[in-house]
Amino acid sequence: MNNNFLLTTKWTSWVLVVALGLSVGACSSPEQRAQAHYVSGKQLLQAGEFAKAGLEFRNALKLNEKMPDAWFGLASVDEHRQNWAAVLEDLQKVIEMDPKNFDALIKLAKLQLAAVQMDKALKNVNLANDLKKNDTDVLALRAAILFRLNDREGARANAEQALAINPDNPDAHAVLAADQMADGHSAVALQFIERGLLKDPKNLGLLMFKLKVFEDGKDDPKLEATLRQVIAAYPEIKEMKQALLGFLISRNRVADVETEMRAAAAADPNDSGKALDLVSLIGATKGTVASHKELETLIAAKPDIAAYKLSLAQLDFSEKRTDVAIAAVESVIAKSKVKEDVLRAQLLLADMNIRLGRTDAAKELVAKILAEDAKNAEALALRASIRLKANDVDNAVADLREALNQEPNSVPFLMLLGRAHERQGAVGLANDRFAEALKVSKYDPQVVLDYIDFLERRGKNDQTETILTDAVAKNPRNNHLLKALAQIKLNKQDWAGAQLIAETLKKIGDDSGVGTQIVGAVQLGQKKYDESIATLKGAYSSSDQTPQPMYSLFLAYMQAGKTSEAEDFIQSILKVNDKNAEARVLLGSIRMTQNKPVEAEAAFKQAIEGQPANPMGYTSLSKLYMSQKKNAEAETILKTGHEKLPEDMDISLLLAGLLEVKSDFDGAVAIYEAQLKSKPDAVIMINNLASILADYRTDPESLERARQLSQRLEAIDLPQFKDTLGWVAYRTGDYRTALTNLEQAVEKLPNYALVRYHLAMTYIALKRNNDAKDQLQKADALLKDGDPLKEKIRAATTGMSAAN
């Protein structure tokens, strides 16, 4: 802050305050009153009362907007608020009225340098230089601007001139360091940085530059030491502490991370957030038992901090200790005297009830909170969740919009609103909200994966690789993101890209064996069968024998044509565990390839007997029966599986399909509706339910339900979904929409008679009988005698003839 701007002693401040108090009553002109507000603003600014100072400066400018000093004061207030756009505007006002204001020119040039407005920055620093020749700060600033303009010779000249006048100027040293770094001379760059730090050891710019030098040079000890140096100099910069923790985590120094976090928590024992961060780390590295113990210790030491009790309740709830968790939360609600703690507990209890399906209890709690505070953001979001479950989507969206008005950067609210918009069929809005959440969360891995799921549901697979690549760049050691990106690379047959990710997974210490499995998949894709089998054998033997490595090795044997080796492998697994359902199913698939259906049936039945809670046995056996035209037997086995596993999607789809075949449409609808309650974004279920309602229901309610469901398929570029969209539109009388979608569907599915029939019926509705006749003939030619659709085609043809 400039000395000409602020008064320098308490005595002069007091004199001015007194003088102001004596004279205000006598002020008559707007200029005098403006001056009084300006002087008051200066005093408040000196005292650190930024909000009040800003008010005084604005009052002065309302009376006299031609006061450059008041604009400069307002710039200082806006700078404190970090409202850089406002600072820029304030300083420009100053220079418009006072073109020779040196301090304003320098501040403005620095801002323009930061905003990469290089030409403007250079113009203003040159004007400042004209006012003060050979000012070292001006020369150093001009050197930095010239360097960014790639005028390295000019940058060096200005920096050296500054140092000739003042050998200790840190900014000039920084420019010369950057110049050396550009040529790869990191050692020389470091010398310039250290010279600058000798005079100004807390210069943040130089310290950050020093971090970059050590990071680029992969000098971990010096990088860590410098991080600690910055933290010691600037303990208020939380990002630096996070950077140190990130550094330690990236080097797998989990014990050191815990030490740092314990020290931070011990230094501020009343900050529950730091203690809970430590609990999260312990849970991630040592498991839930250890985090449970840590929370119990915290509660014993600080029994009045409700946050610890509520966190323990959340942990118990996640571990299925439901009654214990709910009792703990209810205890906080009943006993706590802190209003905020009671509110937090009520919100948590409502959330628990929603998850448990206790909707009425959740509604009651949320209503109570909103009765006291109608704009409570978390309560609104909870009510939105309840409404979404009840398919009250429009009101859920309204709640979430209001919640975001209160907390516009809440990632959970943005994600939930995205899902609500998707349920509405407003896919563009849904995508906007997911993308916004991605940005606000700074590519949080879980947000990335949820967004990828959304895009894949919408058939927008082309965008997923770009997003995952960006996410991995920001989270280079996150194995979940790396695995997702590797799968995309494998699907695209980008073998080199997948191989690189496999190597990265190994380097970061991922011990899941996925890296080795990726290598094996790459070799398999390249038809290097023997190499792939050898690699995948290693992956399987070093794994915990989970299904995926078993499947990968089995697939490699089968693709290599080594069926007997595949069988030996599966039999070796069954010797260890004869109830392994996955292995039994794979054995059954071998028997199918050997044309031994009786033995395959026995294997699938053994899979069910060994693991009745595993869906694979039911689906495999039912598919075998369906291939043998034994639909009754398939239905029986699927119903058994559905009773055991009512939420399994594969079993539900197969069973609903069989029910449709036997014209039990109400039964099929019931299954689809039940699935959508637990999986509201399952587009296959949405498509099938909309289709069956349009085909076999005639009541207005069912057709409206079909229309609402089909809207959620609009942005998915799959011909099967276009057919559903078109047929639902036809059934609800929207023939133009039907025509657009069905013509696209026929173009992609020319050999599907039903799709051509749907298009023909739309042509008839639009009185395009010749086009309809052509489609009906083509559809009929695709069908075998006895197909029920032939009868519908004949009826449609007869109807056209009668109409003519």
C-alpha positions in Angstrom: 0.0 0.0 0.0 1.5 3.4 -1.0 2.7 5.9 1.5 1.1 8.8 -0.3 -2.3 7.0 0.0 -2.4 6.3 3.7 -1.8 8.5 6.7 1.3 7.6 8.6 0.6 8.2 12.3 -2.1 7.6 14.8 -1.9 11.3 15.7 -2.6 12.6 12.3 -5.4 10.1 11.9 -7.0 11.4 15.1 -6.6 15.0 14.0 -8.3 14.3 10.7 -11.1 12.4 12.3 -11.7 15.3 14.7 -11.5 17.8 11.9 -13.8 15.7 9.8 -16.3 15.6 12.7 -16.2 19.3 13.0 -16.6 20.1 9.4 -19.1 17.6 8.1 -22.0 19.6 9.4 -20.7 22.7 7.6 -20.1 21.0 4.2 -22.5 22.2 1.7 -21.2 21.3 -1.7 -21.1 17.7 -3.1 -17.4 18.0 -3.7 -16.8 18.7 0.0 -19.0 15.9 1.1 -17.3 13.5 -1.4 -13.9 14.6 0.1 -15.2 13.8 3.6 -16.3 10.3 2.6 -12.9 9.7 0.8 -10.9 10.7 3.9 -13.1 8.5 6.1 -12.5 5.7 3.6 -8.7 6.1 3.9 -8.9 5.9 7.6 -11.0 2.7 7.5 -8.7 1.2 5.0 -5.7 1.8 7.2 -7.5 0.1 10.0 -8.3 -2.9 7.9 -12.0 -2.2 7.8 -12.3 -3.1 4.1 -16.1 -3.4 3.8 -16.7 -0.1 5.5 -13.9 1.6 3.5 -15.4 0.4 0.3 -18.8 1.9 1.3 -17.2 5.2 2.0 -15.3 5.3 -1.3 -18.5 4.4 -3.2 -20.3 7.2 -1.3 -17.6 9.6 -2.4 -17.9 8.5 -6.0 -21.7 8.9 -6.0 -21.2 12.5 -5.1 -18.1 13.1 -7.4 -17.2 10.3 -9.8 -14.2 12.3 -11.0 -12.1 11.4 -7.9 -9.1 9.3 -9.0 -7.9 8.8 -5.4 -11.3 7.4 -4.4 -11.2 5.0 -7.4 -7.7 3.9 -6.3 -8.9 3.3 -2.8 -11.8 1.2 -4.2 -9.2 -0.7 -6.2 -7.5 -1.6 -2.9 -10.8 -2.8 -1.4 -11.6 -4.9 -4.4 -8.0 -6.3 -4.4 -8.6 -7.4 -0.8 -11.8 -9.2 -2.0 -9.8 -10.7 -4.9 -12.3 -9.3 -7.3 -9.8 -8.8 -10.0 -12.2 -7.8 -12.7 -13.4 -4.9 -10.5 -9.8 -4.0 -9.6 -9.0 -3.8 -13.4 -12.0 -1.5 -13.9 -11.1 0.7 -10.9 -7.5 1.2 -12.0 -8.6 2.0 -15.6 -10.9 4.8 -14.2 -7.9 6.2 -12.2 -5.7 6.4 -15.3 -8.5 7.9 -17.4 -8.6 10.8 -14.9 -5.0 10.8 -13.9 -2.8 9.4 -16.7 0.4 10.0 -14.7 -0.6 8.1 -11.6 2.5 5.9 -11.3 1.1 3.5 -8.7 -2.1 2.8 -10.7 0.0 2.2 -13.9 2.2 -0.3 -12.2 -0.7 -2.2 -10.5 -2.6 -2.2 -13.8 0.4 -3.5 -15.7 0.8 -6.3 -13.2 -2.8 -7.3 -13.5 -2.7 -7.3 -17.3 0.5 -9.4 -17.1 -1.4 -12.0 -15.0 -4.4 -11.8 -17.4 -2.0 -12.3 -20.4 -3.0 -8.9 -21.9 0.6 -8.5 -22.8 0.3 -5.5 -25.2 -1.7 -3.5 -22.7 0.7 -4.4 -19.9 3.7 -3.3 -21.9 2.0 0.0 -22.8 1.3 0.8 -19.2 4.7 -0.2 -17.9 6.3 2.0 -20.5 4.2 4.9 -19.4 5.3 4.2 -15.8 8.9 4.1 -16.9 8.5 7.5 -18.5 7.4 8.9 -15.2 10.2 7.2 -13.2 13.4 6.5 -15.1 15.6 3.7 -13.9 13.1 2.4 -11.3 14.2 -1.1 -10.6 10.6 -2.4 -10.0 9.5 -1.0 -13.3 12.5 -2.5 -15.1 11.9 -5.9 -13.5 8.2 -5.8 -14.4 9.0 -4.8 -18.0 11.5 -7.6 -18.2 8.7 -10.1 -17.1 6.3 -8.7 -19.7 9.0 -8.9 -22.5 9.8 -12.5 -21.5 6.1 -13.4 -21.9 6.2 -11.7 -25.3 9.1 -14.0 -26.2 11.5 -11.0 -26.5 14.1 -12.8 -24.4 16.9 -10.4 -25.3 14.9 -7.4 -24.2 13.8 -9.2 -21.0 17.4 -10.0 -20.1 18.5 -6.4 -20.8 15.8 -4.9 -18.6 16.4 -7.5 -15.8 20.2 -6.9 -15.9 19.6 -3.1 -15.9 17.4 -3.5 -12.8 20.1 -5.6 -11.0 22.8 -3.1 -11.9 20.8 -0.5 -10.0 19.6 -2.9 -7.2 21.4 -6.2 -7.1 18.8 -7.6 -4.7 15.7 -7.1 -6.9 13.9 -10.4 -6.6 11.7 -10.0 -9.6 14.6 -9.3 -11.9 16.3 -12.5 -10.6 13.1 -14.4 -11.3 13.1 -13.2 -15.0 16.7 -14.3 -15.4 15.9 -17.6 -13.8 13.0 -18.2 -16.2 15.3 -17.3 -19.1 17.8 -20.0 -18.0 15.1 -22.5 -17.4 13.8 -22.0 -21.0 17.2 -23.2 -22.2 17.2 -26.2 -19.8 19.8 -24.7 -17.5 18.1 -25.5 -14.2 21.3 -25.2 -12.1 22.0 -21.7 -13.3 18.3 -20.8 -12.9 18.5 -22.0 -9.3 21.4 -19.7 -8.7 19.3 -16.7 -9.7 16.4 -17.9 -7.5 18.7 -18.2 -4.5 20.2 -14.8 -5.0 16.7 -13.3 -5.0 15.7 -15.2 -1.9 18.8 -14.0 0.0 17.3 -10.5 0.1 13.6 -11.6 0.2 13.5 -15.1 1.7 9.7 -15.1 1.8 9.2 -14.1 -1.9 6.4 -16.4 -2.9 7.0 -16.1 -6.6 10.7 -17.2 -6.2 9.7 -20.0 -3.8 7.2 -21.3 -6.3 9.8 -21.1 -9.0 12.2 -23.1 -6.8 9.5 -25.8 -6.4 9.2 -26.1 -10.1 12.9 -26.4 -10.6 13.1 -29.3 -8.1 9.9 -30.9 -9.5 11.2 -30.8 -13.0 14.5 -32.2 -11.9 12.8 -34.9 -9.8 14.8 -33.9 -6.8 12.4 -35.2 -4.2 14.4 -34.3 -1.0 14.8 -30.7 -2.1 11.3 -30.5 -3.4 10.0 -31.6 0.0 12.3 -29.2 1.9 11.1 -26.3 -0.3 7.4 -27.2 0.2 8.0 -27.1 4.0 9.9 -23.8 3.6 6.8 -22.3 1.8 4.5 -23.6 4.5 6.6 -22.2 7.2 6.6 -18.8 5.5 2.9 -18.8 4.5 1.0 -21.0 7.0 -2.3 -19.5 5.9 -2.0 -20.9 2.4 -3.9 -24.1 2.8 -3.1 -25.2 -0.8 0.6 -25.6 0.1 -0.2 -28.0 3.0 -2.4 -30.0 0.6 0.5 -30.0 -1.9 2.8 -31.5 0.7 0.3 -34.2 1.6 -0.2 -34.9 -2.1 3.6 -35.2 -2.6 3.8 -37.6 0.3 0.8 -39.7 -0.9 2.2 -39.8 -4.4 5.5 -41.3 -3.0 3.4 -43.9 -1.0 4.7 -42.3 2.3 1.4 -43.0 4.1 3.0 -43.0 7.5 4.4 -39.5 6.9 1.1 -38.3 5.7 -0.5 -39.5 8.9 2.2 -37.8 10.9 1.6 -34.5 9.2 -2.1 -34.7 9.6 -1.8 -35.7 13.3 0.5 -32.7 13.9 -2.0 -30.4 12.2 -4.9 -31.8 14.2 -2.9 -31.6 17.5 -2.0 -28.0 16.8 -5.6 -27.0 16.5 -7.6 -29.5 18.8 -10.8 -27.6 18.4 -10.8 -27.9 14.6 -12.9 -31.0 14.1 -12.3 -30.9 10.3 -8.6 -31.6 10.6 -9.3 -34.5 12.9 -11.9 -36.0 10.6 -9.6 -35.6 7.6 -7.2 -37.8 9.6 -9.9 -40.3 10.3 -10.6 -40.5 6.5 -7.0 -41.2 5.8 -6.9 -43.9 8.4 -10.0 -45.5 7.0 -8.5 -45.4 3.5 -5.1 -46.8 4.5 -5.8 -49.0 7.5 -9.5 -49.9 7.2 -12.8 -49.2 8.9 -11.8 -50.9 12.2 -8.9 -48.5 12.6 -11.0 -45.4 11.7 -13.7 -46.6 14.1 -11.1 -46.8 16.9 -9.8 -43.3 16.0 -13.3 -41.8 16.2 -13.9 -43.5 19.6 -10.7 -41.9 20.9 -11.8 -38.5 19.6 -15.2 -38.8 21.2 -13.6 -39.8 24.6 -11.3 -36.8 24.4 -13.9 -34.3 23.2 -17.4 -35.6 24.0 -19.0 -32.3 23.3 -18.0 -32.3 19.6 -21.1 -33.7 17.9 -19.2 -34.0 14.5 -17.2 -37.0 15.8 -20.4 -38.8 17.0 -22.1 -38.2 13.7 -19.1 -39.4 11.8 -19.0 -42.6 13.8 -22.7 -43.0 13.1 -22.1 -42.6 9.4 -19.4 -45.3 9.6 -21.6 -47.6 11.5 -24.4 -47.1 9.0 -22.1 -47.9 6.1 -21.0 -51.1 7.9 -24.7 -52.1 8.2 -24.9 -51.4 12.0 -28.1 -49.5 11.2 -29.7 -49.6 14.7 -26.5 -48.4 16.4 -26.0 -45.6 13.9 -29.6 -44.3 14.1 -29.6 -44.4 17.9 -26.4 -42.3 18.0 -27.9 -39.7 15.6 -31.1 -39.6 17.6 -29.1 -39.1 20.8 -27.4 -36.0 19.3 -30.8 -34.6 18.3 -32.2 -35.2 21.8 -29.2 -34.0 23.9 -27.2 -31.5 21.9 -27.7 -27.8 22.9 -26.0 -26.5 19.8 -28.6 -25.7 17.1 -26.2 -26.3 14.3 -25.4 -29.8 15.6 -29.1 -30.7 15.9 -29.7 -29.6 12.4 -26.8 -31.6 11.0 -28.0 -34.6 12.9 -31.6 -34.2 11.6 -30.2 -34.0 8.0 -28.1 -37.1 8.5 -31.0 -39.0 10.0 -33.3 -38.0 7.1 -30.6 -39.2 4.6 -30.3 -42.5 6.5 -34.1 -43.0 6.4 -34.1 -42.3 2.6 -31.4 -44.9 2.1 -33.4 -47.4 4.2 -36.6 -46.8 2.3 -38.3 -45.2 5.3 -39.7 -42.4 3.2 -42.4 -41.2 5.6 -39.9 -40.7 8.4 -37.5 -38.9 6.1 -40.3 -36.7 4.8 -41.3 -35.7 8.4 -37.7 -34.7 9.3 -37.2 -32.7 6.1 -40.6 -31.0 6.5 -39.6 -30.0 10.1 -36.3 -28.5 8.9 -37.9 -26.6 6.0 -40.6 -25.3 8.3 -38.0 -23.5 10.2 -35.8 -22.6 7.2 -37.6 -22.8 3.9 -34.3 -22.3 2.0 -32.1 -24.9 3.8 -30.1 -26.2 0.9 -29.4 -29.7 2.2 -33.0 -30.2 3.3 -34.1 -29.1 -0.2 -31.7 -31.6 -1.8 -33.0 -34.4 0.5 -36.6 -33.5 -0.4 -35.5 -33.6 -4.1 -34.2 -37.1 -3.6 -37.5 -38.2 -2.0 -39.4 -36.7 -4.9 -37.2 -38.3 -7.5 -37.8 -41.7 -6.0 -41.6 -40.9 -6.2 -41.1 -39.9 -9.9 -42.1 -36.3 -9.0 -39.3 -35.0 -11.2 -40.4 -31.5 -11.9 -40.7 -30.6 -8.2 -37.4 -32.3 -7.5 -35.8 -30.0 -10.1 -37.4 -27.0 -8.5 -36.0 -28.0 -5.1 -32.5 -28.5 -6.5 -32.5 -25.2 -8.3 -33.4 -23.4 -5.1 -30.7 -25.4 -3.2 -28.1 -24.3 -5.8 -29.3 -20.7 -5.4 -28.0 -21.1 -1.8 -24.9 -23.1 -2.6 -24.1 -22.6 -6.3 -20.9 -24.6 -6.2 -22.2 -27.7 -4.4 -21.0 -30.7 -6.4 -23.5 -33.1 -4.9 -26.4 -30.8 -5.8 -25.1 -30.3 -9.3 -24.8 -34.0 -9.8 -28.3 -34.7 -8.4 -29.8 -32.0 -10.6 -28.1 -33.5 -13.6 -29.7 -36.9 -12.8 -33.1 -35.1 -12.4 -32.8 -33.4 -15.7 -31.9 -36.7 -17.3 -35.0 -38.2 -15.8 -37.0 -35.3 -17.4 -35.5 -36.1 -20.8 -33.7 -32.7 -20.7 -30.4 -34.3 -21.7 -28.7 -31.1 -22.7 -29.4 -29.6 -19.3 -28.3 -32.8 -17.6 -25.0 -32.7 -19.5 -24.5 -29.0 -18.6 -24.9 -29.8 -14.9 -22.6 -32.8 -14.9 -20.0 -30.8 -16.8 -20.3 -27.9 -14.3 -19.9 -30.4 -11.4 -16.8 -31.7 -13.1 -15.3 -28.2 -13.4 -16.2 -27.2 -9.8 -14.9 -30.4 -8.3 -11.6 -29.9 -10.3 -12.0 -33.3 -11.8 -12.8 -35.2 -8.7 -12.3 -38.9 -9.7 -15.8 -40.0 -8.5 -17.5 -37.1 -10.3 -15.5 -38.0 -13.5 -16.6 -41.6 -13.3 -20.3 -40.6 -12.7 -20.1 -38.3 -15.7 -18.6 -41.0 -17.8 -21.4 -43.3 -16.9 -23.9 -40.6 -17.9 -22.2 -40.2 -21.3 -22.1 -43.9 -21.9 -25.8 -44.2 -21.1 -26.4 -41.6 -23.7 -24.2 -43.3 -26.3 -21.7 -40.5 -26.3 -18.6 -42.6 -26.0 -16.6 -40.3 -28.2 -16.4 -37.8 -25.4 -15.3 -40.1 -22.7 -11.7 -40.6 -23.7 -11.1 -36.8 -23.8 -12.6 -36.3 -20.3 -10.7 -39.3 -18.8 -7.5 -38.1 -20.4 -7.9 -34.7 -18.8 -8.9 -36.3 -15.5 -5.8 -38.5 -15.5 -3.6 -35.5 -16.2 -5.1 -33.9 -13.0 -5.1 -37.2 -11.0 -2.1 -39.0 -12.4 -2.0 -41.6 -9.7 -5.7 -42.5 -9.4 -6.0 -46.1 -10.4 -9.7 -46.0 -11.0 -9.4 -43.4 -13.7 -6.4 -45.1 -15.2 -8.3 -48.4 -15.4 -11.3 -46.7 -17.0 -9.1 -45.0 -19.6 -7.3 -48.3 -20.2 -10.6 -50.0 -21.0 -11.3 -47.3 -23.6 -7.9 -47.8 -25.2 -8.5 -51.6 -25.4 -11.9 -51.1 -26.9 -10.4 -48.8 -29.6 -7.5 -51.3 -30.1 -5.1 -48.6 -29.1 -2.6 -51.2 -27.9 0.2 -48.7 -27.3 -2.0 -46.4 -25.2 -3.3 -49.3 -23.1 0.3 -50.6 -22.6 1.4 -47.2 -21.4 -1.4 -47.1 -18.8 -0.5 -50.6 -17.6 3.1 -49.4 -17.0 1.8 -46.4 -15.2 -0.3 -48.6 -12.9 2.7 -50.7 -12.0 4.8 -47.6 -11.3 2.4 -46.1 -8.9 2.3 -49.4 -6.9 -1.1 -50.6 -7.8 -1.1 -54.2 -6.5 -4.5 -55.2 -7.9 -2.8 -56.9 -10.9 -4.9 -54.9 -13.3 -1.8 -53.6 -15.0 -0.7 -57.1 -15.8 -4.1 -58.0 -17.0 -4.1 -55.0 -19.4 -0.8 -56.2 -20.8 -2.3 -59.6 -21.3 -5.3 -58.1 -23.0 -3.1 -56.1 -25.3 -1.2 -59.2 -26.3 -4.4 -61.1 -26.8 -5.7 -58.3 -29.0 -2.5 -58.5 -31.1 -3.1 -62.3 -31.3 0.1 -63.0 -29.4 -1.7 -65.9 -27.8 1.2 -67.7 -26.0 2.6 -64.4 -24.6 -0.9 -63.4 -23.5 -1.5 -66.7 -21.8 1.8 -66.5 -20.0 1.1 -62.9 -18.8 -2.4 -63.7 -17.7 -1.3 -66.8 -15.8 1.0 -64.6 -13.8 -1.8 -62.1 -13.3 -4.1 -64.8 -12.1 -1.6 -66.5 -9.8 -0.7 -63.2 -8.1 -4.4 -62.1 -7.7 -6.8 -63.0 -5.1 -8.6 -65.3 -7.6 -11.4 -62.9 -8.3 -13.5 -63.5 -11.4 -11.9 -61.0 -13.8 -8.4 -62.4 -14.0 -10.0 -65.9 -14.3 -12.2 -64.7 -17.2 -9.2 -63.1 -18.9 -7.1 -66.2 -18.8 -10.0 -68.4 -19.9 -10.7 -66.1 -22.8 -7.1 -66.2 -23.9 -7.1 -70.1 -23.9 -10.3 -70.2 -25.9 -9.2 -67.6 -28.5 -6.0 -69.5 -28.9 -8.0 -72.6 -29.7 -6.6 -74.4 -26.6 -9.9 -75.7 -25.2 -8.4 -78.6 -23.3 -6.0 -76.2 -21.5 -8.9 -74.0 -20.7 -10.8 -76.9 -19.2 -7.7 -78.0 -17.2 -7.5 -74.5 -15.8 -11.2 -74.4 -14.8 -11.0 -77.9 -13.3 -7.9 -76.8 -11.2 -10.1 -73.9 -9.8 -12.9 -76.3 -9.0 -10.6 -78.7 -7.2 -9.9 -75.8 -4.7 -13.5 -74.7 -4.5 -16.2 -76.9 -6.2 -18.9 -74.3 -5.4 -17.3 -71.6 -7.5 -20.3 -70.5 -9.7 -18.2 -68.5 -12.2 -15.9 -71.5 -12.9 -19.0 -73.9 -13.2 -20.5 -71.5 -15.8 -17.3 -71.4 -17.7 -17.1 -75.1 -17.7 -20.7 -75.2 -19.0 -19.7 -72.8 -21.8 -16.9 -75.3 -22.8 -19.5 -78.1 -22.9 -21.7 -75.9 -25.1 -18.8 -75.4 -27.6 -18.3 -79.2 -27.5 -22.0 -79.7 -28.3 -22.7 -81.4 -25.0 -25.9 -79.7 -23.8 -26.7 -82.2 -21.1 -23.3 -81.7 -19.5 -23.6 -78.0 -19.9 -27.0 -78.1 -18.2 -25.5 -80.0 -15.3 -22.7 -77.5 -14.9 -25.1 -74.6 -14.8 -27.3 -76.3 -12.2 -24.2 -77.0 -10.1 -23.4 -73.2 -10.3 -26.8 -72.4 -8.9 -26.6 -75.1 -6.2 -23.1 -73.9 -5.2 -23.9 -70.2 -5.1 -27.6 -69.5 -5.1 -27.0 -65.8 -4.6 -24.9 -65.6 -7.8 -27.0 -64.6 -10.9 -24.7 -66.3 -13.5 -26.1 -69.8 -13.0 -29.7 -68.7 -13.5 -29.0 -66.6 -16.6 -26.8 -69.3 -18.2 -29.2 -72.1 -17.6 -32.2 -70.1 -18.8 -30.4 -69.1 -22.0 -29.6 -72.8 -22.6 -33.3 -73.7 -22.2 -34.4 -70.9 -24.4 -32.0 -72.0 -27.1 -33.7 -75.4 -26.9 -37.2 -73.8 -27.1 -37.8 -74.9 -23.5 -39.4 -71.5 -22.5 -41.4 -72.9 -19.6 -38.3 -74.4 -18.0 -36.4 -71.1 -18.6 -39.2 -69.1 -17.0 -39.2 -71.4 -13.9 -35.5 -71.0 -13.4 -35.6 -67.2 -13.9 -38.5 -66.8 -11.5 -36.4 -68.7 -8.9 -33.5 -66.4 -9.6 -35.7 -63.4 -9.5 -37.1 -64.3 -6.0 -33.5 -64.7 -4.8 -32.1 -61.6 -6.5 -35.0 -59.3 -7.3 -32.7 -56.4 -8.3 -30.5 -58.3 -10.7 -31.0 -56.6 -14.1 -29.9 -59.5 -16.3 -32.4 -61.9 -14.6 -35.1 -59.3 -14.8 -34.6 -58.6 -18.5 -34.6 -62.2 -19.4 -37.7 -63.0 -17.3 -39.6 -59.9 -18.6 -38.7 -60.9 -22.2 -40.1 -64.4 -21.7 -43.3 -63.0 -20.1 -43.7 -60.8 -23.2 -43.3 -63.9 -25.5 -46.2 -65.6 -23.6 -48.3 -62.3 -23.7 -48.1 -61.7 -20.0 -47.6 -58.0 -20.6 -48.7 -56.9 -17.1 -46.1 -59.2 -15.6 -43.4 -57.8 -17.8 -44.4 -54.2 -17.0 -44.3 -55.0 -13.3 -40.7 -56.2 -13.6 -39.6 -53.2 -15.6 -41.3 -50.8 -13.2 -39.7 -52.5 -10.2 -36.3 -52.3 -11.8 -36.7 -48.6 -12.6 -37.4 -47.8 -9.0 -34.0 -49.0 -7.9 -32.2 -48.1 -11.2 -34.0 -45.1 -12.6 -31.3 -44.4 -15.2 -31.2 -47.9 -16.7 -31.9 -47.0 -20.3 -32.5 -50.6 -21.4 -35.3 -50.8 -18.9 -36.6 -47.4 -19.9 -36.7 -48.5 -23.6 -38.3 -51.8 -23.0 -41.0 -50.4 -20.7 -41.9 -47.6 -23.1 -42.0 -50.0 -25.9 -44.3 -52.5 -24.2 -46.6 -49.8 -23.0 -46.9 -48.4 -26.5 -47.5 -51.8 -28.0 -50.0 -53.3 -25.7 -51.7 -50.6 -23.7 -54.3 -48.2 -25.0 -55.3 -46.2 -21.9 -54.2 -42.5 -21.9 -52.2 -42.9 -18.6 -50.1 -45.7 -20.0 -49.4 -43.9 -23.3 -48.5 -40.8 -21.4 -46.1 -42.8 -19.3 -44.6 -44.3 -22.5 -44.2 -40.8 -23.9 -42.4 -39.5 -20.8 -40.1 -42.5 -20.7 -39.3 -42.2 -24.4 -38.2 -38.6 -24.0 -35.3 -39.8 -21.9 -34.0 -41.7 -25.0 -34.1 -38.7 -27.3 -30.4 -37.9 -27.2 -29.2 -41.5 -27.5 -28.0 -42.3 -31.1 -29.0 -46.0 -31.1 -31.4 -47.2 -33.8 -33.3 -49.5 -31.4 -34.1 -46.4 -29.2 -35.0 -44.4 -32.3 -37.6 -47.1 -33.1 -39.1 -46.9 -29.6 -39.2 -43.1 -29.8 -40.8 -43.2 -33.1 -43.4 -45.9 -32.2 -44.4 -44.1 -29.0 -44.7 -40.9 -31.0 -47.0 -42.7 -33.5 -49.1 -44.2 -30.7 -49.6 -40.7 -29.2 -50.4 -39.1 -32.5 -47.2 -37.2 -33.0 -46.6 -38.5 -36.6 -43.9 -36.0 -37.6 -41.7 -37.0 -34.6 -42.5 -40.6 -35.4 -41.4 -40.2 -39.0 -38.1 -38.6 -38.2 -37.1 -41.3 -35.7 -38.4 -44.3 -37.6 -36.7 -43.3 -40.9 -33.4 -43.1 -39.0 -34.1 -46.5 -37.4 -34.9 -48.2 -40.7 -31.7 -46.8 -42.2 -29.6 -48.4 -39.5 -31.8 -51.6 -39.0 -32.9 -52.4 -42.6 -33.3 -56.1 -41.8 -35.7 -55.7 -38.8 -39.2 -56.3 -40.0 -40.9 -54.7 -36.9 -39.1 -51.4 -37.5 -40.2 -51.3 -41.1 -43.8 -52.1 -39.9 -43.7 -49.2 -37.5 -42.5 -46.9 -40.3 -45.2 -48.2 -42.6 -47.9 -47.4 -40.1 -46.6 -43.9 -39.8 -46.6 -43.5 -43.5 -50.3 -44.6 -43.5 -51.1 -42.0 -40.9 -49.5 -39.4 -43.0 -51.4 -40.7 -46.1 -48.2 -41.7 -47.9 -49.7 -45.1 -48.9 -47.1 -45.9 -51.7 -44.3 -45.5 -49.2 -46.2 -47.6 -46.6 -46.9 -50.3 -49.1 -43.2 -50.5 -50.0 -42.2 -50.9 -46.3 -44.9 -53.5 -45.6 -43.7 -55.6 -48.6 -40.1 -55.4 -47.3 -41.1 -56.3 -43.8 -43.2 -59.2 -44.9 -40.2 -60.6 -47.0 -38.1 -60.6 -43.9 -40.5 -62.8 -41.9 -40.9 -66.6 -41.7 -44.3 -68.1 -42.2 -46.3 -68.2 -39.0 -44.8 -65.1 -37.5 -47.5 -63.1 -35.7 -46.3 -59.9 -37.4 -47.3 -61.2 -40.8 -51.0 -61.0 -39.7 -50.5 -57.3 -38.7 -48.9 -56.5 -42.1 -51.8 -58.2 -43.9 -54.3 -56.2 -41.8 -52.5 -52.9 -42.6 -52.3 -53.7 -46.3 -56.0 -54.6 -46.4 -56.9 -51.4 -44.5 -55.1 -49.3 -47.1 -56.9 -51.0 -49.9 -60.3 -50.5 -48.3 -59.5 -46.9 -47.7 -58.7 -46.4 -51.4 
